[in-house]
Amino acid sequence: MALPFFTRLARSVAVIGLVVVLFPLTSLAQSTGDGSIYSRFGVGELRTFSSSQSQALGGNGTATRSLNYVGFSNPALWSDQSLTRFSMSANYQETRAEDAEGLTSRTVGGNLNSVHFSFPIYERTLGFAVGFQPISRTNYRVRAPSGDPFSFGPAPDDTTSFATDFDGQGGLQEITGGLGYRINDALSVGASVDFIFGIIEESQRTTFTNPELESTNLTDRTRLSGVTSTLGALLSLDNVIRSDDNFSVGASFTLPTELSGSRTRTVETGVVEDTLGTPTDGSVDLPWRAKAGITYQPDDRWIFTLDGSFEPWSDLSTTFTGSGSGSGSSFPVGGEESLTDRWRVSGGAEILPAGDSPGGEPFLRRVAYRLGGYAEQTYVQPSNADPINVLAATGGLSIPTGAAGTRIDLNMEVGTRGTTDANLVRDLFYSITIGVNIGERWFQERLLR
């Protein structure tokens, strides 16, 4: 006998909730080594991920409607669901850093991108979605002789030769859950509750050439958590330029929030480790975030997207003391003048040669081909140079499977971050992402005959 609808719904949500909780705990326990030295600033290198489809199209996808994907940049998109969906993606990234003298370093590693689950409560009218994804990553390791390379200024005068190793790991994660509702054929709205949490650990180890001086290791471990909310809207119009086309405009707004937490500072001298006092309570005020985008689908084969976002990180403030001193002490390193406003512009195109009705079509015509790119001004602002910028190209393939509604996505991203001017560092990076998107019909009562 079929289980009642709400009983099956409760069990399904419980299982997905367990998965969502376990994945962030696993990611926190791993040091991936895939980051940039610029992740030392603020709350780390900020991540942008909505779905594996939008990632290949440059990112965001605030107005991108799709039957095969559920975008997490705009909760209004969650109203447009006909299948229960589970998606997960992970990536491998390699970063090559270079300074003005031609000295280079290379880091590699992997990360979990997302775990998303969604289903329609009323098909193509009211939908629910919940997901986990990292939103920032602190991950760097660098050695500097007699000075801090991140201060963007001259090294202090000293007569004792020493080397300093700077190390950081951790970041912020987000668990999001909410509803999307279609008011009529043209207008949809949505809202989500976003729980942000994470641990950022940064250390500074100083080693002296004089054997009479013991090395010291100063470490800050900061725990943060807080709750915010995201509101979204989507306007979708058919037959705008030609028959059977679709033009969509979407926007979302995430409220500013205060992350509260505590910081523990420890110092290790030789083989002796000591905690410096009790944990210090404090908070970090994160800024609001606005996104907007347009998507045009001339037919069921083509998709064209253009998106933009803005975040006023120059308004970031914190009650944690000691910014810029000791170990990492981010929020931010070097003082609040080290941060500026962040903006991002992205765009892309997709073609699915077989369209939405691929029955009997050759395999290569049922593959979706995607190409995009983005330009970003990060929130890192050196005192003696322009803000750190990112320029990247994206692309990918969406491969059909034997199961209807399920696709495997392979994405690639290649880009550059920063500059070698003003004694800074330029990152050249590329990443490969694999995503699995599963779609099935759930919660349907079967009639006994």
Secondary structure, DSSP 8 states (H G I E B T S, - for coil): ----HHHHHHHHHHHHHHHHHHHHHHHHT-------GGGGSTTSEE---S-HHHHHTTS--TT---SS---SS-GGGGGS-SSEEEEEEEEEEEEEEE-TT--EEEEEEEEEEEEEEEEEEETTTEEEEEEEEE-EE--EEEEEESS-TTS-S-----SS-EEEEEEEEEEEEEEEEEEEEE-SSSEEEEEEEEEEEEEEEEEEEEEESSTTS--EEEEEEEEEEEEEEEEEEEEEEESSSSTT-EEEEEEEEE--EEEEEEEEEEEEETTEEEE-SS-EEEEEEE--EEEEEEEEESSSSEEEEEEEEEE-GGG-EE--S-TTSSS---SSTT-GGGB--EEEEEEEEEE-TTTT--TT--GGGGSEEEEEEEEEE-SB--TTS---EEEEEEEEEEEE-SSTT-EEEEEEEEEEEE-SGGG--EEEEEEEEEEEEEEE--S------
